[in-house]
Amino acid sequence: MIPHDRQAVDGQAAAQLLGISYKTWRNTGGAERFGLRPFNPGARKPLFDRAQVEAARDGRELPTWPVDTRQHPDDLLDGPEAAEYLGIDYGTLRRYQHEQRLNAIGVCGVPHFRRSDLDERRDHPGKPGPRPSTPAAR
């Protein structure tokens, strides 16, 4: 989850902010080397708090944020988090996105969902309707 008042950057942007090449970032341990904690541990594409990256660059103490202590309508949840929040399978979430039942926000190329949009979807799921027609397999 990306808290509403934070800006996320990926590894390439973090390396650029730190003044090193992305290859150096990867080869020297990247986030661990600078003590950075990703918003989404274990994700294929980790995202980091820009304020933490800038603090690491400037040699300042890394700012922290409360973890799982508050929920804000503008928090951004990635796909697996959003599916868990709604209590649905990840594939169903992807279908909702494809059918434009949920709008995704791209953050460094990773789709995220605003908590308020998820709440709206959960509280007003809409009526089931016919599925979009697809050409028959030949």
N, CA, C and O atoms as a MOPAC input file, in Angstrom:
PM7 MOZYME 1SCF
protein

 N      0.83300 1    -1.17200 1     0.00000 1
 C      0.00000 1     0.00000 1     0.00000 1
 C      0.88400 1     1.24300 1     0.00000 1
 O      1.89200 1     1.31300 1     0.70300 1
 N      0.48900 1     2.19200 1    -0.78400 1
 C      1.16900 1     3.47700 1    -0.80500 1
 C      0.27000 1     4.45500 1    -0.04700 1
 O     -0.82200 1     4.77500 1    -0.51600 1
 N      0.71200 1     4.93100 1     1.11600 1
 C     -0.11300 1     5.88300 1     1.86500 1
 C     -0.40500 1     7.12900 1     1.03700 1
 O      0.38000 1     7.51400 1     0.17000 1
 N     -1.53800 1     7.74600 1     1.31700 1
 C     -2.02500 1     8.86100 1     0.49300 1
 C     -1.07200 1    10.03900 1     0.40700 1
 O     -1.12400 1    10.78800 1    -0.56800 1
 N     -0.22100 1    10.22800 1     1.37300 1
 C      0.63000 1    11.41100 1     1.36400 1
 C      2.07000 1    11.10200 1     0.95300 1
 O      2.98100 1    11.87900 1     1.23900 1
 N      2.27400 1     9.96600 1     0.28200 1
 C      3.61600 1     9.55800 1    -0.11700 1
 C      3.70600 1     9.43700 1    -1.63100 1
 O      2.71900 1     9.14300 1    -2.30500 1
 N      4.90600 1     9.66800 1    -2.15300 1
 C      5.15500 1     9.51300 1    -3.58500 1
 C      6.06900 1     8.30700 1    -3.76100 1
 O      7.10000 1     8.20100 1    -3.09700 1
 N      5.69300 1     7.40800 1    -4.64900 1
 C      6.46300 1     6.19000 1    -4.87400 1
 C      7.39400 1     6.34400 1    -6.07000 1
 O      7.08100 1     7.02800 1    -7.04400 1
 N      8.55400 1     5.68500 1    -5.96700 1
 C      9.49600 1     5.59600 1    -7.08500 1
 C      9.94200 1     4.14200 1    -7.19900 1
 O      9.96900 1     3.41400 1    -6.20700 1
 N     10.29000 1     3.72800 1    -8.41200 1
 C     10.79600 1     2.37400 1    -8.60500 1
 C     12.32200 1     2.36900 1    -8.45100 1
 O     12.91900 1     3.40400 1    -8.15700 1
 N     12.94200 1     1.22400 1    -8.64600 1
 C     14.38300 1     1.10300 1    -8.49300 1
 C     15.16200 1     2.00400 1    -9.42500 1
 O     16.17200 1     2.58500 1    -9.02700 1
 N     14.70600 1     2.12800 1   -10.66400 1
 C     15.41200 1     2.98800 1   -11.61900 1
 C     15.38000 1     4.45000 1   -11.17900 1
 O     16.39700 1     5.14100 1   -11.24500 1
 N     14.23100 1     4.91600 1   -10.73600 1
 C     14.12900 1     6.30600 1   -10.27600 1
 C     14.91800 1     6.50400 1    -8.99000 1
 O     15.53300 1     7.55200 1    -8.79400 1
 N     14.90500 1     5.49900 1    -8.10700 1
 C     15.68300 1     5.59300 1    -6.86800 1
 C     17.16700 1     5.70300 1    -7.18700 1
 O     17.87300 1     6.52000 1    -6.59600 1
 N     17.63800 1     4.89000 1    -8.11300 1
 C     19.04900 1     4.95100 1    -8.50100 1
 C     19.38900 1     6.32300 1    -9.05900 1
 O     20.43500 1     6.88700 1    -8.73600 1
 N     18.51700 1     6.85800 1    -9.89100 1
 C     18.74900 1     8.17600 1   -10.47300 1
 C     18.80400 1     9.24700 1    -9.37900 1
 O     19.67400 1    10.11700 1    -9.40200 1
 N     17.86500 1     9.18000 1    -8.41400 1
 C     17.87700 1    10.14400 1    -7.31200 1
 C     19.15200 1    10.03400 1    -6.48100 1
 O     19.65700 1    11.03200 1    -5.96800 1
 N     19.66400 1     8.81600 1    -6.35300 1
 C     20.87900 1     8.59200 1    -5.56400 1
 C     22.14900 1     8.91300 1    -6.33700 1
 O     23.23900 1     8.94000 1    -5.76600 1
 N     22.00900 1     9.15800 1    -7.63400 1
 C     23.16200 1     9.51500 1    -8.45200 1
 C     24.01600 1     8.33000 1    -8.85700 1
 O     25.21700 1     8.47200 1    -9.08800 1
 N     23.39400 1     7.15400 1    -8.94500 1
 C     24.11600 1     5.95900 1    -9.38900 1
 C     23.36100 1     5.33500 1   -10.55200 1
 O     22.19200 1     5.64300 1   -10.78400 1
 N     24.03700 1     4.46000 1   -11.27700 1
 C     23.35900 1     3.79400 1   -12.38700 1
 C     22.45900 1     2.69300 1   -11.83200 1
 O     22.66400 1     2.19100 1   -10.72700 1
 N     21.45700 1     2.33400 1   -12.63300 1
 C     20.55500 1     1.26300 1   -12.20800 1
 C     21.31300 1    -0.05300 1   -12.08000 1
 O     21.00100 1    -0.86600 1   -11.20900 1
 N     22.29900 1    -0.26900 1   -12.93500 1
 C     23.10700 1    -1.48900 1   -12.85400 1
 C     23.86500 1    -1.53200 1   -11.52500 1
 O     23.93900 1    -2.57900 1   -10.88100 1
 N     24.42000 1    -0.40400 1   -11.12400 1
 C     25.10800 1    -0.34100 1    -9.82500 1
 C     24.11800 1    -0.58300 1    -8.69500 1
 O     24.42100 1    -1.29800 1    -7.74000 1
 N     22.93800 1     0.00900 1    -8.80200 1
 C     21.87500 1    -0.20600 1    -7.80300 1
 C     21.60300 1    -1.69700 1    -7.63000 1
 O     21.56100 1    -2.20100 1    -6.50800 1
 N     21.42000 1    -2.39400 1    -8.73900 1
 C     21.11300 1    -3.82900 1    -8.68600 1
 C     22.29900 1    -4.64200 1    -8.17800 1
 O     22.12700 1    -5.53600 1    -7.34900 1
 N     23.50300 1    -4.34000 1    -8.66700 1
 C     24.67700 1    -5.15500 1    -8.33600 1
 C     25.18400 1    -4.95000 1    -6.91500 1
 O     25.88500 1    -5.81000 1    -6.38200 1
 N     24.84000 1    -3.82800 1    -6.29600 1
 C     25.37100 1    -3.56300 1    -4.95600 1
 C     24.31700 1    -3.68200 1    -3.86600 1
 O     24.53800 1    -3.22100 1    -2.74600 1
 N     23.20600 1    -4.27400 1    -4.16300 1
 C     22.20000 1    -4.50900 1    -3.13000 1
 C     21.10000 1    -3.48200 1    -3.06100 1
 O     20.18900 1    -3.60400 1    -2.24200 1
 N     21.16600 1    -2.47300 1    -3.90300 1
 C     20.08400 1    -1.49200 1    -4.02200 1
 C     19.49500 1    -1.01300 1    -2.71300 1
 O     20.16400 1    -0.33800 1    -1.93100 1
 N     18.25700 1    -1.35800 1    -2.48000 1
 C     17.50900 1    -0.86500 1    -1.33000 1
 C     18.17600 1    -1.23600 1    -0.01100 1
 O     18.26800 1    -0.40900 1     0.89700 1
 N     18.63800 1    -2.47400 1     0.09300 1
 C     19.24500 1    -2.91800 1     1.35100 1
 C     20.48300 1    -2.08900 1     1.68200 1
 O     20.71800 1    -1.73900 1     2.83900 1
 N     21.25300 1    -1.78600 1     0.67600 1
 C     22.47600 1    -1.00000 1     0.86100 1
 C     22.18100 1     0.36000 1     1.49000 1
 O     22.96400 1     0.86000 1     2.29800 1
 N     21.05800 1     0.94900 1     1.12000 1
 C     20.70500 1     2.27300 1     1.62200 1
 C     19.68400 1     2.22100 1     2.75800 1
 O     19.25000 1     3.26200 1     3.25100 1
 N     19.30100 1     1.02200 1     3.17300 1
 C     18.34400 1     0.87800 1     4.27000 1
 C     16.92200 1     1.23100 1     3.89900 1
 O     16.12800 1     1.60000 1     4.76400 1
 N     16.58700 1     1.12000 1     2.61100 1
 C     15.24700 1     1.47200 1     2.14200 1
 C     14.30600 1     0.27800 1     2.25700 1
 O     14.67500 1    -0.85700 1     1.95500 1
 N     13.10200 1     0.55400 1     2.69500 1
 C     12.07500 1    -0.47900 1     2.82600 1
 C     11.00800 1    -0.22800 1     1.76300 1
 O     10.45200 1     0.86800 1     1.70200 1
 N     10.71300 1    -1.22100 1     0.92500 1
 C      9.70300 1    -0.99200 1    -0.12300 1
 C      8.29300 1    -0.90900 1     0.45500 1
 O      8.00200 1    -1.47400 1     1.50900 1
 N      7.43300 1    -0.20100 1    -0.25200 1
 C      6.02000 1    -0.16300 1     0.10500 1
 C      5.40400 1    -1.54600 1    -0.02600 1
 O      4.50900 1    -1.91200 1     0.73700 1
 N      5.88400 1    -2.30800 1    -0.99200 1
 C      5.28300 1    -3.59100 1    -1.35000 1
 C      6.31600 1    -4.71400 1    -1.26600 1
 O      6.74500 1    -5.21900 1    -2.30400 1
 N      6.73000 1    -5.12200 1    -0.05900 1
 C      7.75100 1    -6.16000 1     0.05700 1
 C      7.34200 1    -7.43700 1    -0.67900 1
 O      6.19000 1    -7.86500 1    -0.60800 1
 N      8.28600 1    -8.02900 1    -1.37300 1
 C      8.03900 1    -9.27100 1    -2.08700 1
 C      7.42400 1    -9.10300 1    -3.45500 1
 O      7.24300 1   -10.09000 1    -4.16800 1
 N      7.09800 1    -7.88900 1    -3.84600 1
 C      6.49400 1    -7.66300 1    -5.15800 1
 C      7.54400 1    -7.79400 1    -6.25400 1
 O      8.73900 1    -7.61300 1    -6.01800 1
 N      7.07900 1    -8.10900 1    -7.44200 1
 C      7.98100 1    -8.23400 1    -8.58900 1
 C      8.72000 1    -6.92700 1    -8.85300 1
 O      9.91000 1    -6.93200 1    -9.17000 1
 N      8.01000 1    -5.80900 1    -8.72100 1
 C      8.61000 1    -4.49900 1    -8.94300 1
 C      8.46000 1    -3.68700 1    -7.65200 1
 O      7.42400 1    -3.05900 1    -7.43400 1
 N      9.48800 1    -3.69700 1    -6.79800 1
 C      9.37800 1    -2.94800 1    -5.54400 1
 C      9.29500 1    -1.44100 1    -5.78900 1
 O      9.94400 1    -0.90200 1    -6.68600 1
 N      8.49100 1    -0.78600 1    -4.97900 1
 C      8.33800 1     0.66700 1    -5.03800 1
 C      8.76500 1     1.24000 1    -3.69100 1
 O      8.49500 1     0.66000 1    -2.63900 1
 N      9.43600 1     2.38900 1    -3.74300 1
 C     10.01300 1     2.98300 1    -2.54800 1
 C      9.46900 1     4.38400 1    -2.32700 1
 O      9.01200 1     5.04100 1    -3.26300 1
 N      9.52300 1     4.83300 1    -1.08100 1
 C      9.09500 1     6.16800 1    -0.71400 1
 C     10.15400 1     7.16400 1    -1.18000 1
 O     11.31600 1     7.08800 1    -0.78000 1
 N      9.73800 1     8.08700 1    -2.02300 1
 C     10.68100 1     9.07400 1    -2.56100 1
 C     11.37300 1     9.85600 1    -1.43900 1
 O     12.56500 1    10.14900 1    -1.53500 1
 N     10.63500 1    10.19600 1    -0.37800 1
 C     11.22300 1    10.94800 1     0.73100 1
 C     12.33800 1    10.14600 1     1.40300 1
 O     13.33900 1    10.71800 1     1.83300 1
 N     12.17100 1     8.82600 1     1.49500 1
 C     13.22700 1     7.98900 1     2.07900 1
 C     14.45300 1     7.95300 1     1.17700 1
 O     15.58400 1     8.02600 1     1.65800 1
 N     14.23500 1     7.84000 1    -0.11900 1
 C     15.35600 1     7.80900 1    -1.06400 1
 C     16.12800 1     9.12500 1    -0.99400 1
 O     17.35900 1     9.12600 1    -0.96700 1
 N     15.41100 1    10.23300 1    -0.96600 1
 C     16.07800 1    11.53200 1    -0.89100 1
 C     16.82900 1    11.69300 1     0.43100 1
 O     17.91400 1    12.27400 1     0.45100 1
 N     16.27100 1    11.18800 1     1.53300 1
 C     16.95500 1    11.25600 1     2.82500 1
 C     18.23300 1    10.41600 1     2.79600 1
 O     19.26500 1    10.83100 1     3.32200 1
 N     18.15800 1     9.23400 1     2.17800 1
 C     19.34600 1     8.37800 1     2.06100 1
 C     20.41500 1     9.09000 1     1.23200 1
 O     21.59900 1     9.04300 1     1.56600 1
 N     20.00300 1     9.73600 1     0.17400 1
 C     20.94000 1    10.47100 1    -0.67800 1
 C     21.62700 1    11.59100 1     0.08300 1
 O     22.82300 1    11.82700 1    -0.09500 1
 N     20.87200 1    12.28500 1     0.93500 1
 C     21.39700 1    13.43700 1     1.65600 1
 C     22.05900 1    13.06900 1     2.98000 1
 O     22.57800 1    13.94100 1     3.67800 1
 N     22.04500 1    11.77500 1     3.33200 1
 C     22.66000 1    11.34300 1     4.57900 1
 C     21.82900 1    11.67200 1     5.81200 1
 O     22.35500 1    11.69300 1     6.92500 1
 N     20.53600 1    11.92800 1     5.62500 1
 C     19.64600 1    12.21600 1     6.74900 1
 C     19.01100 1    10.93000 1     7.24800 1
 O     19.05800 1     9.89800 1     6.57900 1
 N     18.41900 1    11.00400 1     8.42900 1
 C     17.68300 1     9.85900 1     8.97400 1
 C     16.47200 1     9.59400 1     8.07800 1
 O     15.79600 1    10.52600 1     7.64100 1
 N     16.20800 1     8.31900 1     7.81100 1
 C     15.09500 1     7.98200 1     6.92300 1
 C     13.76300 1     8.22900 1     7.62000 1
 O     13.55800 1     7.76000 1     8.74000 1
 N     12.86100 1     8.95100 1     6.98000 1
 C     11.53300 1     9.15700 1     7.57700 1
 C     10.75400 1     7.84100 1     7.59800 1
 O     10.96000 1     6.97300 1     6.75000 1
 N      9.88800 1     7.71100 1     8.54500 1
 C      9.05400 1     6.51200 1     8.64200 1
 C      7.59800 1     6.91600 1     8.50100 1
 O      7.26200 1     8.09800 1     8.57000 1
 N      6.74800 1     5.94000 1     8.30500 1
 C      5.31400 1     6.18400 1     8.22800 1
 C      4.63800 1     5.08800 1     9.02600 1
 O      5.17800 1     3.98900 1     9.15400 1
 N      3.46600 1     5.37200 1     9.56200 1
 C      2.75600 1     4.35300 1    10.33500 1
 C      2.34600 1     3.19300 1     9.44000 1
 O      1.88600 1     3.40200 1     8.31800 1
 N      2.50800 1     1.99600 1     9.92400 1
 C      2.16000 1     0.79900 1     9.16600 1
 C      0.89500 1     0.19300 1     9.76000 1
 O      0.83400 1    -0.09500 1    10.95500 1
 N     -0.10700 1     0.00300 1     8.91800 1
 C     -1.37400 1    -0.63000 1     9.30800 1
 C     -2.03600 1     0.03200 1    10.50800 1
 O     -2.71400 1    -0.64400 1    11.28200 1
 N     -1.85700 1     1.32700 1    10.67900 1
 C     -2.47000 1     2.00100 1    11.81200 1
 C     -3.61400 1     2.91300 1    11.38800 1
 O     -4.41600 1     3.33000 1    12.22500 1
 N     -3.69800 1     3.22700 1    10.10300 1
 C     -4.76000 1     4.11800 1     9.64500 1
 C     -5.10200 1     3.78000 1     8.20700 1
 O     -4.28600 1     3.24300 1     7.45800 1
 N     -6.31500 1     4.10500 1     7.85000 1
 C     -6.73800 1     3.90900 1     6.47700 1
 C     -7.29100 1     5.23400 1     5.96800 1
 O     -8.12200 1     5.86900 1     6.61900 1
 N     -6.82500 1     5.63100 1     4.81800 1
 C     -7.26800 1     6.89200 1     4.21800 1
 C     -7.90200 1     6.56700 1     2.87500 1
 O     -7.43200 1     5.66200 1     2.18600 1
 N     -8.95400 1     7.27800 1     2.48300 1
 C     -9.61700 1     7.00400 1     1.19900 1
 C     -8.69700 1     7.12400 1    -0.01100 1
 O     -8.95300 1     6.49900 1    -1.04100 1
 N     -7.63500 1     7.91300 1     0.09400 1
 C     -6.73700 1     8.10100 1    -1.04600 1
 C     -5.51700 1     7.18300 1    -1.02400 1
 O     -4.62400 1     7.33700 1    -1.85800 1
 N     -5.45800 1     6.22700 1    -0.08500 1
 C     -4.38600 1     5.23900 1    -0.11300 1
 C     -4.47800 1     4.45300 1    -1.41400 1
 O     -5.57000 1     4.24600 1    -1.94100 1
 N     -3.33900 1     4.01700 1    -1.92900 1
 C     -3.30600 1     3.23000 1    -3.16600 1
 C     -2.88500 1     1.80300 1    -2.84300 1
 O     -1.83400 1     1.57500 1    -2.24400 1
 N     -3.70700 1     0.85600 1    -3.24300 1
 C     -3.43200 1    -0.56000 1    -3.01900 1
 C     -3.07600 1    -1.20500 1    -4.34900 1
 O     -3.69800 1    -0.91800 1    -5.37100 1
 N     -2.06800 1    -2.08300 1    -4.33500 1
 C     -1.73700 1    -2.78700 1    -5.57300 1
 C     -2.76200 1    -3.89400 1    -5.79700 1
 O     -3.64600 1    -4.10000 1    -4.96500 1
 N     -2.64800 1    -4.59900 1    -6.90800 1
 C     -3.64500 1    -5.59900 1    -7.28300 1
 C     -3.91800 1    -6.65000 1    -6.22900 1
 O     -5.07100 1    -6.82900 1    -5.83700 1
 N     -2.88300 1    -7.36400 1    -5.74700 1
 C     -3.14100 1    -8.38200 1    -4.72200 1
 C     -3.74300 1    -7.79900 1    -3.44000 1
 O     -4.61800 1    -8.41600 1    -2.83300 1
 N     -3.28700 1    -6.63000 1    -3.02900 1
 C     -3.84900 1    -5.99700 1    -1.82900 1
 C     -5.31100 1    -5.62000 1    -2.05900 1
 O     -6.15100 1    -5.82000 1    -1.18200 1
 N     -5.61200 1    -5.07700 1    -3.23000 1
 C     -6.98400 1    -4.66800 1    -3.54800 1
 C     -7.91100 1    -5.88000 1    -3.58200 1
 O     -9.02900 1    -5.82200 1    -3.06900 1
 N     -7.45300 1    -6.97200 1    -4.18200 1
 C     -8.27900 1    -8.18200 1    -4.24100 1
 C     -8.55500 1    -8.70500 1    -2.83100 1
 O     -9.68000 1    -9.09200 1    -2.51500 1
 N     -7.53100 1    -8.71300 1    -1.99700 1
 C     -7.72000 1    -9.16700 1    -0.61400 1
 C     -8.66500 1    -8.22700 1     0.12700 1
 O     -9.52100 1    -8.68400 1     0.88500 1
 N     -8.52100 1    -6.93600 1    -0.08000 1
 C     -9.36900 1    -5.94400 1     0.57100 1
 C    -10.84000 1    -6.16200 1     0.19900 1
 O    -11.72700 1    -6.02300 1     1.04100 1
 N    -11.08500 1    -6.50400 1    -1.06400 1
 C    -12.45600 1    -6.73900 1    -1.51700 1
 C    -12.94400 1    -8.15500 1    -1.21200 1
 O    -14.14100 1    -8.43200 1    -1.28300 1
 N    -12.01600 1    -9.04800 1    -0.87300 1
 C    -12.39700 1   -10.43700 1    -0.60800 1
 C    -12.69800 1   -11.21000 1    -1.88000 1
 O    -13.56300 1   -12.08600 1    -1.88900 1
 N    -11.98700 1   -10.88800 1    -2.95500 1
 C    -12.19000 1   -11.57000 1    -4.23400 1
 C    -10.85300 1   -12.11000 1    -4.72700 1
 O     -9.79600 1   -11.76400 1    -4.20000 1
 N    -10.91700 1   -12.96000 1    -5.74500 1
 C     -9.69600 1   -13.47100 1    -6.35700 1
 C     -9.03900 1   -12.37400 1    -7.17800 1
 O     -9.70400 1   -11.45700 1    -7.65900 1
 N     -7.72500 1   -12.48000 1    -7.33200 1
 C     -6.98500 1   -11.50500 1    -8.11900 1
 C     -7.48300 1   -11.48900 1    -9.55900 1
 O     -7.56100 1   -10.42300 1   -10.17100 1
 N     -7.82500 1   -12.65900 1   -10.11200 1
 C     -8.34600 1   -12.73000 1   -11.48500 1
 C     -9.65200 1   -11.95500 1   -11.63900 1
 O     -9.89000 1   -11.32900 1   -12.67200 1
 N    -10.48800 1   -11.99700 1   -10.61700 1
 C    -11.74000 1   -11.24300 1   -10.65200 1
 C    -11.45200 1    -9.74800 1   -10.65400 1
 O    -12.10100 1    -8.98900 1   -11.37300 1
 N    -10.49300 1    -9.32900 1    -9.86100 1
 C    -10.10700 1    -7.91800 1    -9.84600 1
 C     -9.61900 1    -7.48600 1   -11.21600 1
 O     -9.98700 1    -6.41700 1   -11.70200 1
 N     -8.79500 1    -8.31000 1   -11.83900 1
 C     -8.28700 1    -7.98600 1   -13.18200 1
 C     -9.43800 1    -7.89100 1   -14.18000 1
 O     -9.41900 1    -7.03700 1   -15.06600 1
 N    -10.44500 1    -8.76400 1   -14.04400 1
 C    -11.61200 1    -8.70500 1   -14.93100 1
 C    -12.38300 1    -7.41200 1   -14.70000 1
 O    -12.79900 1    -6.76100 1   -15.65800 1
 N    -12.58000 1    -7.02900 1   -13.43200 1
 C    -13.24200 1    -5.75800 1   -13.12800 1
 C    -12.50000 1    -4.60700 1   -13.78700 1
 O    -13.11800 1    -3.69200 1   -14.33300 1
 N    -11.18200 1    -4.65400 1   -13.73500 1
 C    -10.37500 1    -3.59700 1   -14.34800 1
 C    -10.55900 1    -3.61200 1   -15.86500 1
 O    -10.74900 1    -2.56400 1   -16.48100 1
 N    -10.50200 1    -4.78800 1   -16.45800 1
 C    -10.65300 1    -4.92400 1   -17.91600 1
 C    -12.03500 1    -4.45100 1   -18.37100 1
 O    -12.16800 1    -3.80900 1   -19.41300 1
 N    -13.05800 1    -4.77200 1   -17.58400 1
 C    -14.42500 1    -4.38500 1   -17.92800 1
 C    -14.74100 1    -2.95300 1   -17.48500 1
 O    -15.87900 1    -2.50000 1   -17.60800 1
 N    -13.75300 1    -2.25800 1   -16.98000 1
 C    -13.86400 1    -0.87300 1   -16.52500 1
 C    -14.86000 1    -0.70700 1   -15.38700 1
 O    -15.52700 1     0.32200 1   -15.27400 1
 N    -14.95200 1    -1.73400 1   -14.54400 1
 C    -15.75600 1    -1.63100 1   -13.32600 1
 C    -14.93100 1    -1.01200 1   -12.20300 1
 O    -15.48100 1    -0.50800 1   -11.22400 1
 N    -13.62100 1    -1.05400 1   -12.35000 1
 C    -12.68900 1    -0.43400 1   -11.40400 1
 C    -11.61500 1     0.28500 1   -12.21100 1
 O    -11.09900 1    -0.25200 1   -13.19100 1
 N    -11.28900 1     1.48100 1   -11.80100 1
 C    -10.24000 1     2.23500 1   -12.48200 1
 C     -8.92000 1     2.05000 1   -11.75900 1
 O     -8.83100 1     2.22800 1   -10.54400 1
 N     -7.90500 1     1.69300 1   -12.51400 1
 C     -6.56500 1     1.54600 1   -11.95400 1
 C     -5.77400 1     2.82100 1   -12.20800 1
 O     -5.98600 1     3.52400 1   -13.19600 1
 N     -4.86400 1     3.09600 1   -11.29500 1
 C     -3.95800 1     4.22600 1   -11.41100 1
 C     -2.56600 1     3.64100 1   -11.56600 1
 O     -2.11900 1     2.87300 1   -10.71500 1
 N     -1.88400 1     3.99100 1   -12.63000 1
 C     -0.53500 1     3.47100 1   -12.85300 1
 C      0.47600 1     4.21000 1   -11.98600 1
 O      0.58000 1     5.43500 1   -12.04700 1
 N      1.20900 1     3.47100 1   -11.19100 1
 C      2.28400 1     4.02700 1   -10.37400 1
 C      3.55500 1     3.29500 1   -10.77400 1
 O      3.74900 1     2.13400 1   -10.41500 1
 N      4.41400 1     3.97000 1   -11.51200 1
 C      5.66600 1     3.37000 1   -12.00500 1
 C      5.37700 1     2.09600 1   -12.80100 1
 O      6.12900 1     1.12400 1   -12.72100 1
 N      4.29100 1     2.10600 1   -13.56200 1
 C      3.94800 1     0.95900 1   -14.38500 1
 C      3.21800 1    -0.15700 1   -13.65700 1
 O      2.95900 1    -1.20400 1   -14.25000 1
 N      2.88100 1     0.03900 1   -12.39300 1
 C      2.17000 1    -0.97300 1   -11.60400 1
 C      0.76600 1    -0.44900 1   -11.31600 1
 O      0.61700 1     0.63700 1   -10.75600 1
 N     -0.27600 1    -1.21400 1   -11.69600 1
 C     -1.63700 1    -0.74000 1   -11.43200 1
 C     -1.95000 1    -0.73000 1    -9.93400 1
 O     -1.68400 1    -1.69900 1    -9.22300 1
 N     -2.51500 1     0.37900 1    -9.47600 1
 C     -2.95100 1     0.52000 1    -8.09100 1
 C     -4.39900 1     0.99800 1    -8.08800 1
 O     -4.89700 1     1.54400 1    -9.07300 1
 N     -5.05400 1     0.77900 1    -6.96200 1
 C     -6.47500 1     1.12000 1    -6.84500 1
 C     -6.67500 1     1.98500 1    -5.60800 1
 O     -6.18500 1     1.65900 1    -4.52700 1
 N     -7.39000 1     3.07500 1    -5.77100 1
 C     -7.67000 1     3.98500 1    -4.66600 1
 C     -8.64200 1     3.29500 1    -3.70100 1
 O     -9.63200 1     2.70300 1    -4.12900 1
 N     -8.35300 1     3.37400 1    -2.40400 1
 C     -9.17900 1     2.72400 1    -1.39000 1
 C    -10.63700 1     3.16900 1    -1.48600 1
 O    -11.53700 1     2.34700 1    -1.31500 1
 N    -10.89100 1     4.45100 1    -1.75600 1
 C    -12.27300 1     4.93300 1    -1.84700 1
 C    -13.01400 1     4.27900 1    -3.01700 1
 O    -14.21200 1     4.01500 1    -2.91500 1
 N    -12.31100 1     4.01500 1    -4.13200 1
 C    -12.93200 1     3.32300 1    -5.26400 1
 C    -13.26800 1     1.88300 1    -4.90100 1
 O    -14.30500 1     1.35500 1    -5.30200 1
 N    -12.37700 1     1.25200 1    -4.13600 1
 C    -12.63100 1    -0.12000 1    -3.69400 1
 C    -13.81100 1    -0.16400 1    -2.73600 1
 O    -14.64300 1    -1.06700 1    -2.81300 1
 N    -13.88600 1     0.81600 1    -1.82700 1
 C    -15.02300 1     0.88300 1    -0.90100 1
 C    -16.33400 1     1.05300 1    -1.65800 1
 O    -17.33600 1     0.41700 1    -1.33100 1
 N    -16.32000 1     1.91500 1    -2.67200 1
 C    -17.51100 1     2.14100 1    -3.48200 1
 C    -17.93000 1     0.85400 1    -4.19700 1
 O    -19.11200 1     0.51300 1    -4.23100 1
 N    -16.96700 1     0.15500 1    -4.75700 1
 C    -17.26000 1    -1.10500 1    -5.45700 1
 C    -17.81600 1    -2.13700 1    -4.48100 1
 O    -18.76600 1    -2.85000 1    -4.80200 1
 N    -17.22300 1    -2.21800 1    -3.29000 1
 C    -17.68200 1    -3.18800 1    -2.29000 1
 C    -19.08700 1    -2.84800 1    -1.80400 1
 O    -19.91600 1    -3.74300 1    -1.63800 1
 N    -19.36300 1    -1.56800 1    -1.57500 1
 C    -20.65100 1    -1.15800 1    -1.01600 1
 C    -21.76700 1    -1.10600 1    -2.05800 1
 O    -22.94200 1    -1.23500 1    -1.71600 1
 N    -21.39900 1    -0.91700 1    -3.33400 1
 C    -22.37700 1    -0.84600 1    -4.42600 1
 C    -21.88500 1    -1.69900 1    -5.59200 1
 O    -21.41500 1    -1.16900 1    -6.59800 1
 N    -21.99200 1    -3.01000 1    -5.45500 1
 C    -21.41100 1    -3.88100 1    -6.47800 1
 C    -22.10200 1    -3.81100 1    -7.83000 1
 O    -21.53500 1    -4.25300 1    -8.82900 1
 N    -23.29300 1    -3.27400 1    -7.88600 1
 C    -23.99800 1    -3.21300 1    -9.16900 1
 C    -24.71600 1    -4.51100 1    -9.45000 1
 O    -24.55900 1    -5.50400 1    -8.73900 1
 N    -25.49000 1    -4.47800 1   -10.48000 1
 C    -26.25700 1    -5.65500 1   -10.86400 1
 C    -25.43700 1    -6.51400 1   -11.80400 1
 O    -24.72200 1    -5.99600 1   -12.66100 1
 N    -25.53700 1    -7.82400 1   -11.64900 1
 C    -24.86000 1    -8.66500 1   -12.62800 1
 C    -25.51100 1    -8.49100 1   -13.98400 1
 O    -26.73300 1    -8.37800 1   -14.08700 1
 N    -24.72000 1    -8.47000 1   -14.98800 1
 C    -25.24600 1    -8.27600 1   -16.33300 1
 C    -24.64700 1    -9.28700 1   -17.27500 1
 O    -23.84200 1   -10.12600 1   -16.87200 1
 N    -25.03200 1    -9.20900 1   -18.51500 1
 C    -24.47500 1   -10.14500 1   -19.47500 1
 C    -22.98700 1    -9.86600 1   -19.65900 1
 O    -22.54300 1    -8.71800 1   -19.64200 1
 N    -22.25600 1   -10.91300 1   -19.83000 1
 C    -20.82300 1   -10.78200 1   -20.07100 1
 C    -20.62500 1   -10.29600 1   -21.49700 1
 O    -21.44500 1   -10.58000 1   -22.36900 1
 N    -19.56200 1    -9.57900 1   -21.73700 1
 C    -19.28600 1    -9.13800 1   -23.11400 1
 C    -19.17500 1   -10.34900 1   -24.03800 1
 O    -18.57500 1   -11.36700 1   -23.69500 1
 N    -19.76200 1   -10.20700 1   -25.20200 1
 C    -19.70300 1   -11.32400 1   -26.13200 1
 C    -18.31300 1   -11.40600 1   -26.74400 1
 O    -17.66800 1   -10.38900 1   -27.00000 1
 N    -17.86400 1   -12.63500 1   -26.97400 1
 C    -16.58400 1   -12.87100 1   -27.61900 1
 C    -16.80400 1   -13.73500 1   -28.82400 1
 O    -17.73200 1   -14.54300 1   -28.84000 1
 N    -15.98900 1   -13.59400 1   -29.82500 1
 C    -16.15600 1   -14.44300 1   -31.00500 1
 C    -15.99800 1   -15.91000 1   -30.61300 1
 O    -15.14100 1   -16.26600 1   -29.80400 1
 N    -16.82600 1   -16.73200 1   -31.19200 1
 C    -16.78500 1   -18.17100 1   -30.90100 1
 C    -15.48200 1   -18.76100 1   -31.43100 1
 O    -14.97900 1   -18.36500 1   -32.48200 1
 N    -14.95000 1   -19.71800 1   -30.67400 1
 C    -13.71000 1   -20.38500 1   -31.11100 1
 C    -14.01200 1   -21.25400 1   -32.32500 1
 O    -15.04600 1   -21.91800 1   -32.39300 1
 N    -13.12300 1   -21.23700 1   -33.24500 1
 C    -13.34800 1   -22.01700 1   -34.47100 1
 C    -12.55600 1   -23.27200 1   -34.45800 1
 O    -12.62100 1   -24.05300 1   -35.40700 1

